[in-house]
């Protein structure tokens, strides 16, 4: 639970303050906003949901967009579960904890779980992840009614911390050079992808950046380089 005082967790809480302001502007109630945080527990997906509400999209289109956004968490769950599973870990416990695996919890778990005894890892992760989710839910509930006192620029600045933190945390937690290279090439590909297809720029940039990084890493590995 003390890990919520770490920089990643505190930045995420600040970013959720920006989400509270955006939710207020989108016309949802504070109950709906806090319910979104607790049940979806993925800030980008919640931002997509707010955008869909503002744009007046249908329920099916909104659900599809949020679902596709949350698919990015599946590899994190698959990668973390072998480290999280300990002697005697119940499937029901692991399924419950999988709900809380998002970028922040995943980054902290990768850094801390190797130093935690295997039989105590589910308790460690549960203590951190559940506490983090509860604090962010309460932060949105409290900030929702106070956000009207802040200028729109401050609200936008809080929300902008989210992609900045995601980028830096993913880069810092990357275990291989190829993963960091994929982030770099993906960023460089965004302007070209935006020029070619603005509606799919992030998707195209991610595919192009990942493919280029994979090919470069394969070439370097074939030449005897270090991963």
C-alpha positions as CSV (number, residue, x, y, z in Angstrom):
1,X,0.0,0.0,0.0
2,X,2.9,2.3,0.6
3,X,3.8,2.1,-3.1
4,X,1.0,4.6,-3.8
5,X,3.4,7.2,-2.6
6,X,5.7,6.5,-5.5
7,X,6.1,8.9,-8.4
8,X,4.1,6.7,-10.9
9,X,1.1,6.4,-8.7
10,X,1.1,10.1,-7.7
11,X,1.3,11.2,-11.3
12,X,-1.6,8.9,-12.2
13,X,-3.7,10.5,-9.4
14,X,-2.9,13.9,-10.8
15,X,-3.9,12.8,-14.3
16,X,-7.2,11.6,-12.9
17,X,-7.9,15.1,-11.6
18,X,-7.8,16.1,-15.3
19,X,-10.2,13.3,-16.1
20,X,-12.6,14.6,-13.5
21,X,-12.6,18.0,-15.3
22,X,-13.1,16.4,-18.7
23,X,-16.0,14.3,-17.3
24,X,-17.6,17.3,-15.9
25,X,-17.4,19.1,-19.3
26,X,-18.8,16.0,-21.1
27,X,-22.0,16.2,-19.0
28,X,-21.7,13.0,-17.0
29,X,-22.4,13.0,-13.2
30,X,-19.8,12.4,-10.6
31,X,-21.3,9.1,-9.8
32,X,-21.0,8.0,-13.4
33,X,-17.4,9.3,-13.6
34,X,-16.3,7.4,-10.5
35,X,-18.1,4.3,-11.7
36,X,-16.1,4.5,-14.9
37,X,-12.8,4.8,-13.0
38,X,-13.6,1.8,-10.8
39,X,-14.9,-0.5,-13.4
40,X,-12.9,0.3,-16.6
41,X,-9.7,1.2,-14.7
42,X,-7.9,2.4,-17.8
43,X,-7.6,6.1,-18.2
44,X,-7.2,6.1,-22.1
45,X,-10.3,3.9,-22.3
46,X,-12.2,6.3,-20.1
47,X,-11.1,9.3,-22.2
48,X,-12.3,7.4,-25.3
49,X,-15.6,6.8,-23.6
50,X,-16.0,10.5,-22.8
51,X,-15.1,11.4,-26.4
52,X,-17.8,9.0,-27.6
53,X,-20.3,10.5,-25.3
54,X,-19.5,14.0,-26.5
55,X,-19.6,12.9,-30.1
56,X,-23.0,11.2,-29.6
57,X,-21.8,7.8,-30.9
58,X,-24.1,4.8,-30.6
59,X,-23.7,2.4,-27.7
60,X,-22.3,-0.4,-29.9
61,X,-19.7,1.9,-31.5
62,X,-18.7,3.2,-28.1
63,X,-18.4,-0.3,-26.6
64,X,-16.3,-1.4,-29.5
65,X,-13.9,1.6,-29.2
66,X,-13.5,1.1,-25.5
67,X,-13.0,-2.6,-25.9
68,X,-10.3,-2.2,-28.6
69,X,-8.5,0.3,-26.5
70,X,-8.4,-2.1,-23.5
71,X,-7.1,-4.9,-25.6
72,X,-3.6,-3.4,-25.2
73,X,-3.7,-4.5,-21.6
74,X,-4.0,-8.2,-22.6
75,X,-0.2,-8.6,-23.3
76,X,0.5,-7.0,-19.9
77,X,-1.7,-9.5,-18.1
78,X,-0.1,-12.4,-20.0
79,X,3.4,-11.2,-19.2
80,X,2.7,-10.4,-15.5
81,X,0.7,-13.5,-14.5
82,X,3.7,-15.9,-14.4
83,X,5.5,-13.6,-12.0
84,X,2.4,-12.9,-10.0
85,X,1.4,-16.6,-9.6
86,X,2.9,-18.2,-6.5
87,X,2.6,-21.4,-4.6
88,X,-1.1,-22.0,-3.8
89,X,-2.4,-19.0,-5.8
90,X,-6.0,-19.5,-6.5
91,X,-7.4,-18.9,-10.0
92,X,-10.2,-16.8,-8.6
93,X,-7.6,-14.5,-6.9
94,X,-5.6,-14.1,-10.1
95,X,-8.7,-13.4,-12.1
96,X,-9.8,-10.7,-9.6
97,X,-6.3,-9.1,-9.6
98,X,-6.2,-9.1,-13.4
99,X,-8.8,-6.4,-13.4
100,X,-6.3,-4.0,-11.8
101,X,-3.4,-4.6,-14.3
102,X,-2.9,-1.4,-16.1
103,X,0.2,0.6,-17.1
104,X,1.0,2.0,-13.6
105,X,0.4,-1.3,-11.7
106,X,2.3,-3.2,-14.4
107,X,5.3,-1.0,-14.2
108,X,5.5,-1.0,-10.4
109,X,4.9,-4.8,-10.4
110,X,7.8,-5.4,-12.9
111,X,10.1,-3.4,-10.7
112,X,9.0,-4.8,-7.3
113,X,7.8,-8.4,-7.7
114,X,11.3,-9.9,-8.3
115,X,12.2,-8.7,-4.7
116,X,9.0,-10.2,-3.2
117,X,8.8,-13.8,-2.1
118,X,6.7,-15.8,-4.6
119,X,4.1,-16.8,-1.9
120,X,3.5,-13.2,-1.1
121,X,3.3,-11.6,-4.5
122,X,-0.5,-11.8,-4.9
123,X,-0.9,-10.0,-1.5
124,X,1.7,-7.4,-2.5
125,X,0.1,-6.7,-5.9
126,X,-3.4,-6.7,-4.5
127,X,-2.5,-4.3,-1.7
128,X,-0.9,-1.9,-4.2
129,X,-3.3,-2.2,-7.1
130,X,-6.6,-2.1,-5.1
131,X,-5.4,0.8,-3.0
132,X,-4.4,2.7,-6.2
133,X,-7.7,2.1,-7.8
134,X,-9.6,3.2,-4.7
135,X,-7.6,6.4,-4.3
136,X,-8.1,7.4,-7.9
137,X,-11.8,6.7,-7.6
138,X,-12.1,8.9,-4.5
139,X,-9.9,11.5,-6.1
140,X,-12.3,11.8,-9.1
141,X,-15.3,11.9,-6.8
142,X,-13.8,14.7,-4.7
143,X,-12.3,16.7,-7.6
144,X,-15.4,16.5,-9.8
145,X,-17.2,19.2,-7.8
146,X,-14.1,21.3,-7.3
147,X,-12.9,21.3,-10.9
148,X,-15.2,24.2,-11.8
149,X,-12.9,26.5,-9.9
150,X,-9.9,25.7,-12.1
151,X,-9.2,27.2,-15.5
152,X,-9.6,25.0,-18.6
153,X,-5.9,25.2,-19.3
154,X,-5.1,23.7,-15.9
155,X,-7.6,20.9,-16.5
156,X,-6.0,20.1,-19.9
157,X,-2.5,20.2,-18.4
158,X,-3.5,17.6,-15.8
159,X,-4.9,15.3,-18.5
160,X,-1.8,15.8,-20.7
161,X,0.3,14.2,-17.9
162,X,-1.3,10.8,-18.8
163,X,0.3,10.2,-22.2
164,X,3.6,11.7,-21.0
165,X,3.7,9.4,-18.1
166,X,2.7,6.4,-20.2
167,X,5.5,7.1,-22.6
168,X,8.2,7.5,-20.0
169,X,7.1,4.6,-17.8
170,X,6.9,2.2,-20.8
171,X,10.4,3.3,-21.9
172,X,11.8,2.9,-18.4
173,X,10.3,-0.6,-17.9
174,X,11.3,-1.9,-21.3
175,X,13.5,-5.0,-20.8
176,X,15.0,-5.1,-24.4
177,X,16.5,-2.5,-26.7
178,X,14.0,-3.5,-29.3
179,X,11.1,-2.4,-27.1
180,X,12.7,1.1,-26.6
181,X,13.5,1.3,-30.3
182,X,9.8,0.5,-31.1
183,X,8.7,3.5,-28.9
184,X,11.2,5.8,-30.7
185,X,10.3,4.7,-34.2
186,X,6.6,4.8,-33.4
187,X,6.9,8.4,-32.3
188,X,8.9,9.3,-35.4
189,X,6.2,7.7,-37.6
190,X,3.3,9.6,-36.1
191,X,3.7,12.8,-38.3
192,X,3.8,10.7,-41.5
193,X,0.8,8.5,-40.3
194,X,-1.2,11.6,-39.4
195,X,-0.6,13.0,-42.9
196,X,-1.6,9.8,-44.6
197,X,-4.6,8.8,-42.4
198,X,-5.4,11.1,-39.5
199,X,-8.2,8.8,-38.3
200,X,-5.8,5.9,-37.9
201,X,-2.5,7.7,-37.2
202,X,-1.7,6.1,-33.8
203,X,-2.5,2.6,-35.1
204,X,-0.4,3.0,-38.2
205,X,2.5,4.6,-36.4
206,X,2.4,1.8,-33.8
207,X,2.4,-0.9,-36.5
208,X,5.1,0.8,-38.5
209,X,7.3,1.5,-35.5
210,X,7.0,-2.0,-34.1
211,X,7.7,-3.6,-37.5
212,X,10.8,-1.4,-38.1
213,X,12.1,-2.0,-34.5
214,X,11.6,-5.8,-34.9
215,X,13.5,-5.9,-38.2
216,X,16.3,-3.8,-36.8
217,X,16.5,-6.0,-33.7
218,X,16.5,-9.2,-35.9
219,X,19.2,-7.8,-38.1
220,X,21.4,-6.8,-35.1
221,X,20.8,-10.2,-33.4
222,X,21.8,-12.0,-36.6
223,X,25.0,-10.1,-36.6
224,X,25.8,-11.2,-33.1
225,X,24.6,-8.0,-31.4
226,X,23.1,-7.8,-27.9
227,X,19.3,-7.7,-27.5
